[in-house]
């Protein structure tokens, strides 16, 4: 079902065209976080879930975000300019072969980043479609809910599953996370499956943010006139 729908969507107009995504900077501390003047979308997930590949898929580039066979490579917040929005690639969590001190450092970076929720328009939380959500995934979900952050769960690596298995795993993972199936987007960076669904979500986030900003400007103008 998902692959059939994907083929149909590939024939439709892409909901959001990414022309020239570029790397901006990396941040290791809160005082290095950027203050964007356009919508910012964060990408988070456990180590080796496929964040870099996901970002490259959206950017239509193979090496914008550096991929590695060694989990835990991303230890900074990496910012990318995607034209209509800023994408923040967050440090991967749950990598076992990292010292306790390093894990605490990453956790602090994530905590400080999410505290600035007023700068964040949406979060894509990546989960491996082949496996049940981990304890770290559940903790991240609780963290997003605690900070009242709008988010969508993106399932990665669906090319490793059959069509029937994709459907089964979407249902099972949604149940594990106590979410509706519509809150999950199955994807594959290898085939591009689900890419348009993600771009459609990003487009809706941008439009919602634009609407809010325009309303605030109108209210400011009315108060000035009074």
RAHU-V256543 format. One record per residue. N is the residue number from 1. NEAR is the number of other ideal C-beta (glycine too) atoms within 10 Angstrom. Layout:
n	near
N	NEAR
N	NEAR
This chain:
n	near
1	10
2	20
3	17
4	9
5	13
6	20
7	10
8	10
9	18
10	12
11	6
12	8
13	7
14	13
15	16
16	18
17	10
18	18
19	9
20	10
21	19
22	12
23	14
24	14
25	13
26	13
27	18
28	13
29	11
30	14
31	7
32	12
33	19
34	14
35	7
36	16
37	8
38	15
39	23
40	22
41	24
42	24
43	24
44	24
45	26
46	22
47	21
48	18
49	27
50	25
51	27
52	22
53	18
54	25
55	23
56	19
57	25
58	24
59	20
60	14
61	14
62	10
63	9
64	20
65	23
66	13
67	14
68	11
69	6
70	9
71	16
72	20
73	16
74	22
75	16
76	16
77	23
78	23
79	21
80	21
81	16
82	23
83	13
84	18
85	22
86	21
87	24
88	22
89	24
90	22
91	24
92	24
93	22
94	20
95	20
96	8
97	9
98	17
99	8
100	7
101	7
102	14
103	16
104	10
105	15
106	21
107	14
108	12
109	20
110	18
111	12
112	15
113	20
114	19
115	12
116	13
117	14
118	6
119	16
120	20
121	22
122	21
123	23
124	23
125	24
126	23
127	26
128	21
129	25
130	15
131	12
132	13
133	19
134	15
135	8
136	15
137	25
138	14
139	14
140	25
141	19
142	10
143	18
144	19
145	11
146	9
147	15
148	7
149	16
150	13
151	20
152	19
153	23
154	24
155	24
156	26
157	21
158	27
159	15
160	13
161	19
162	10
163	12
164	10
165	13
166	23
167	15
168	12
169	21
170	21
171	12
172	12
173	23
174	17
175	11
176	14
177	18
178	10
179	15
180	9
181	12
182	8
183	12
184	22
185	21
186	24
187	30
188	25
189	22
190	14
191	13
192	14
193	22
194	27
195	22
196	21
197	19
198	19
199	17
200	15
201	18
202	24
203	15
204	13
205	19
206	19
207	12
208	14
209	18
210	13
211	10
212	12
213	13
214	10
215	10
216	10
217	10
218	10
219	10
220	10
221	10
222	9
223	8
224	7
225	6
226	5
